[in-house]
Structure formats: structure tokens, C-alpha cells
Amino acid sequence: MRDSAVMLQRWLLGAGVLLSAGLASGCSSEDAPADAAPAAGWQIVEPSLDAALLSVWGTSASDIWSVGADTGDGNGPLVLHFDGARWTRELTGTTGDLWWVHGFASGPVYFGGAGGVILRWQDGVFTPLQTPGTGTVFGIWGDNPDDVWAVGGSPGGAQGAFAWRLDESAERWLPAQGFPAELARSDALWKVHGHGAEDVWMVGTNGKALHWDGLTLTPSFTGQAESLFTVHANSTHFAAVGGFVSGLLLEREISAPADAPWVDRSPEGGQALVGVCLTDAGGYAVGQFGYIAQRDADGWHEEDTGLMLEFGNRSLHSVWVDPDGGAWAVGGNVLVEPLVEGILLHKQPAN
């Protein structure tokens, strides 16, 4: 881990941001040179962490979280935080893989993972919350701190789909009312995202989806019988990504009725996709072998990053765009155990 941290520090110094020297220890390092010129395009920030990174999210360019698998060093899952000046490893006091992170600018921040674990971070403290099951929490999203969803399924995603909601006390999670029991027998849910509290989509295996309209959970089919691993939204569209051999990218307009079909917008010749993040200016989708697609006014197209040879069999699992337009993507060996060789990428915002 320490050798990896040194490599990350060297890149960040050149890009105008700074890593805490010794990622696991959190020691501070010298200030970056004032005239350090940022690199253009996607850059590999960290080429090989001890554990795969599975999710990246933040509230600003100076408040970013990335979480991943258990490092196996006795310190539990790899949880990194960037404060705009340095990256620091945060110790949760738990063990096991963490698959997703989502929260709010003033807190709290929620982390979900293996064994039904959901951690709440507030004011520098991680607190395990009571949950109603032991399946893997693959996704978390909320419209506000009082209205948060968690979804998941059995390890590997073969079955065991569930959706939980944070109760009024914010101290425990409860099964979502109206959840279709038959979904748990055959499928898993991978992610959840909404465009407000009354327009929430959950996506999973075999093209299955659920829609929450503020009153009812309604089963849906996206039109493609393949796994959709992530769903995201901007002010006008939802996008969901997946596929196993070639990439699958589906979109639907926010204004469309809930039963309107999803439209296939898959980039031609794209690799299987795992993560997606939309902004009103565009967005990114990421996937197998370091594949990255960008959305602009002309639709989705592959970005030639020149980095795919660096990935080998590794994949990108999650992508997030900060409010300044900088993009962050994470992954590693995420398809089979052990979940190792984490990788972290960054793209500077356009001038």
C-alpha cells in the first residue's frame, strides 16, 4: 500500500493536487508547487491499490469518497477521502467489502456492502446501522437525508433482490413496503437513483427494474434481458448501463410516463458497461478493460484515452463528475474474487 501511495502522490503533485504521504497512515506531505501544470485528458492517478475500488462519489471537488474491497490487512475495506488537498485512508472499524457510497453535503454519508452492512459517517465517526437482512448492499441513493434507499441481493447477484428504506429515526433500515416478493426469488437489484423523491428507478438482473412514484413500487422491464448495473439521472434523462460482452446503455426521458420504453443509446462497438454518471452538460459511462464513453450534444461515443492497455483484465466500476466538471473513475479486478488491484482515474475539467 505504501509504494502505491508514493506513486499516487507523484502524479497528484504533477496535476496540482496532493496526496497524504502514506495512504494508510494519513501523514501529511509538502504542498504542491504553485506552478504545477495539470495534465490533459484522463490520467491514471493510482495504478494498483491493494483492493479494488467499487464506487466514487462526492459533494464537490474537495469532498470525494471512494470505497472498495477489504484490503485483507486487518483494517477492513479500502475507504479513501479527498479533501481537495490530500487523499486519506479512513478506517471504518468493520471488515468486508463496501460496494457503494452516497450521502449529502452536510452529512450524513452512507456506505453499503457485504453482509447487509450499512455504515453511516457523520462528523468523522462511522456507525453501523441495523439492517433487516444479510444480502449484499450494492446501491444506495437518497433525495434528502430523511429519504434514503438501499438495494441489493445475494452475493454474485443471482437472486435475493431487496429494497430497504431508512426509517424516521435514521438509526435503522426497514424493508420497503410493497416490494414484489417474486423478484427476490429470481433476481438481484444492483443500483438505485432518482430524479426527486417521487421518481426513483432501481435496476438489476435480466433487465428487471422497479419504479417508485412516491406511493407505489411498480415492477418494470427495460426491454433488454441483460443485467443493468447502474442507473443515474440529470434534469432531463435517466440512463442505465450494463451488458456482458458488448455495452448496453439505455435512456428514458424524465417527462416520459413510467411505462414508456427505455431507448437503446449504446455506443457502437462499446465494451460491457458498469458505471454511469450524467450531468446537464453530458456525462460518462465506464466499463470493462478501462472503456470510457462520453455523452455530448451528439450522443454517446467512445473516448480514446490511450489507457486501455494499462488495464489488462481489470474494469472500471464507477464514475462521478464533480460540480466543477472534473471526472473521477474507479475500478480494478471487480468481476471475480479476489477484488484486488484497485485503479483510480481523473480527468481535469475543461477550461
N, C-alpha and C positions, 0 to 999 in steps of 0.2 A: 504493500500500500504506500509506503514512504517513497519508493522510487517513482511510482505513478504520480504521486503528489508533486514531486520535483518537476517532472515533465509538464504537468498541468500548469505549474507556476511559471515556467519559462514561456509557455505560449501566452498566458494571460498578461505577462509583463509586456510582451510584444504587441498585444492587442489593446493595451490601455486599461486592463482590469487586473485585479490582483487576487491571487490565491493565498489562503492561510498556509504557511510553511508547515508541512506535515499534516495531511488531510485528517488523519485520525486524531491528532493531538490538539489541533486548533491553535497552535502558536502563531503569532503574527509575524509578517515579514516586512521588508522595506517597501517604501512607497514606490509605485511605478514611475518611470521617467515622465516628466510633463510633456515631452515632445514625442512620446511613443505613438507611432502611426498605426491605426487599426488596419488589419488585413481585410481584403475584399472577399466577398463570397463566403461559402460555407467553409469553416475551418474545424479541424479536429482539436478540441480542447483537451480531452483526455482519451488516449488510445486504448487503455487496457486497465480498468479498475478490477479489483478482486471479485466484485459481484456485478451482475448485470443491472442496469438501471431500467426501470419499467415505467416510470411516469415523471413528467416535469410539468410544473405549474407555478404561477406566481401572481402577485398583485401589481408589480411594477418591475422595472429593470434593476431595481435594487432590493427586491424581495422575491427570491425564486427558490423553490424547493424541488429537489429531485430525489426519488426513493427507488429502492430496488430490493434485490435478494439479500438473504442473510449472508454475511461475509464468512461465516464459519470460524471467526477469530474469538468467539466468546462475547462479542459486543453487539450481536444481533444484526438487524437489517442495515443496509447502507442507506443512510439518510443524510443528504447534503443540503446546506442552505447557503445562498449567495446574498450578501447584503449590499452589493454594488461595489465593494472594495475587496472582499475576500470570500472564498468558499470555506465552509467549516463542516466537518462531520458532526452530526448531532446523535447522541446516544439515547435510545428510547427506553431502555430498561426492559425490553422484551426481546424475544427471539422469533425467527420465522421470516418469510418473505413478505414484503409490502408491495402491493400491486398498483396502488393509486393514491393520489393526494389531491385534495381540493379544499378551499377554505375562503376566507373573507379578509379584507384589508385590515380591519381592526381585530381580527381573530373571531372565532377560533379557526384552526386548520385541522382537517380530518385526514387520517391515514388508514387505509383498509388493506387487509391482506389475508394470509393463510390462517386456517383455523377459526374463521369468523371474527378475527381480531379487527377492532376499530379503535384507533388511538385519537385522542383529542389533544392538540397542542394549544396552549394558551399561556401567555406571559412566561414563556420559557420552560413550561412544565408539560410533560407527556402524561396523559391519564388514560388508562384502558377503560373503555365503556362496556357496559353489559349488552350483549347481543343475543338474539334468540336462536342461533344456530352455529354450526362449526364448518360450514362451507367456506370457500374462498371468496372474499370480497374483492371483486375485480374492478368495480367502479363506484365512485361517489360524486354526487353533484347536489348543489342546493341553490335556490333562488335567493335565500337570505339565511342568516344563522338559525332561524326558527323553523325552517322548512327544508330539510335535507334528506336525500335519498341515498341508499346503498343497494347495489345489485351484485349478483354473483352466481355461483353454482359449485358443483363438485370439482375437486382438483382435476385439471385436464379439460374440464368443460363438457363432459359427456352428458350430464344431466344435473338435477338438483337445483334448477333455477329458483331464485328468490329475489324479492324486493323488500327492503326494510325502510322504515321511516323513523327519524329521530322524534322521540316523544316530547311533550311540552316541557318537561323538566330539563331536557338536553343532557340527561345523565344515562339514558339507555335507549336502545333501539327496539322497535316492535315490528312484527310482520305487517306489510301493507295490506289494508283491508281490500277485499275483492280480488286478491291475486289468484289467477287461474291455476288450480292445483295440477291440472293435466300438463302444464308447461314444465313443472318440476320433474315429471316422470321421464321426459324425453330430451330436455334441452337445458342449456345454461344461458344466463344473461351476462354479457361482457361489460357493457357500459351504459351510462345514463347521462342525459344532458337535456336542458330545457331552454325554451325561449319564454321565460317567465314561469310563475308557479302554476299556471293553468295550461301549459303547453309543453309537456315533458315526454321525451321518447327514450325508450330502453331497447337496446338491440342485442341479439345473441346468435345462437347457432341456427343453422338451416333457414336463414332468412326470417326467423321469428322476431317479432317486435311487440312491444306494449306501448300504448299511448295513454297518458294521464291528462284529462281535460279540466282538472280541478275538482271533479266529483267521482269519476269512474275510471278504472283501469280497463282498457279495451284491447284484446289480442288483435294482432295485425300481422300481415305477411308483406314483406317488402317487394316481392316479385322475383327474387333471386334466391334459390335454395342453397345459399352458401353462408358461412359464418360472417357476420359483421362485427368487427372487433371494437370499433369506436364510433361514437356519434358526437357531433358538435353543431353549433349554430352561430350565425351572426344575426343581424337585424332583419334579413330577408329570406334566408335559406337555412335548412338543415342539411348536413352532409353526413353520410355513414360510409365506412370503408371496411374492406375485408378481402376475401378470396384466398385460395390456397396455392394456385400455380400462377395465374395472372391476376392483376389487381382489379378489384371491384370497387367502384366509387359511385354511390347513389346520392341524388339530391332531391329535395322537395321544397316548395316554397312555403314560407311561414303562413301565408294567407290561404293556402290550399286547404280544403276540407280534410278531416282526419282520415277519411277513406280514399283520398286521392292517391294514385300510384306514385311510387318513387321513380325517378328518372335516371337512367344509366348515363353517367358522365365519365366513365372510366377512361383514363388516358390510354391511348393506343400503345400496345406493347409494354404496358407497365407491369412491374413485379407485384406480388401479393402485398397488400397494404394493411397496416396495423394501426396507425395513429393518424389523426386529422385535427387541425385547428383552423377555424375560419375567423377572419376579421372582415370588417366592412370594406377594407382595401383589397382583400384577396384571401390568401390562406395557403397552407401547406398540408400535404399528405405524405407519410413516410412508411417504409416497409422493408421487405426482405432485401438483403445484400446492400443495405445503405441507400436504397432507392428513395428519391425525393421528387415529388411533383408539386408544382406551384399553380395556384389559381390566380388569373388576372382577368382583364376585361374580355379576353378571347377564350376563356375557359381554362381547363386543366391541361398542363403539359409538363413533361419531364424536365427537371433541371440537370444539366450536365455539370455535376460538382467536381468531377475528376477524382472522386474519393472511393468509388466502389471497390477498387482493388484492395483497399485497406481493410475491407470488412470481412473477406473470406466468407464463412457461413453465418456470420453474425447479421442481425437485423436491427433496424430502428423500430422502437416500440411506441414512442410517444413524442409529440411535438407541441410546442406552445409558443405563441407570439406575444411579446411584451407590449405595453402601450406605446412605446417609442418605435415599434416596428422591428426590433431585434428578434430573431427566431432562435429557439433552442430545441435540440432534438437529442433523444437518449435511446440507448438500446444495449445490445450485447448478444451473447448466446441466450436467446429467450425462447427458443422453440422446444428444446429438450433439456432435461436436467443433466448436469448441474447448471444453474443460471449464473454464468461467470463472464469474465472479460467485458465488463461494462465499458461503454463508449459514450462520450458527451461531445456534441457539436454545437457550434454557434455561428450565426450569420449576423453581421453588423447591419443595423438599419440603413436603408438607402438615404443618401443625403438629400 
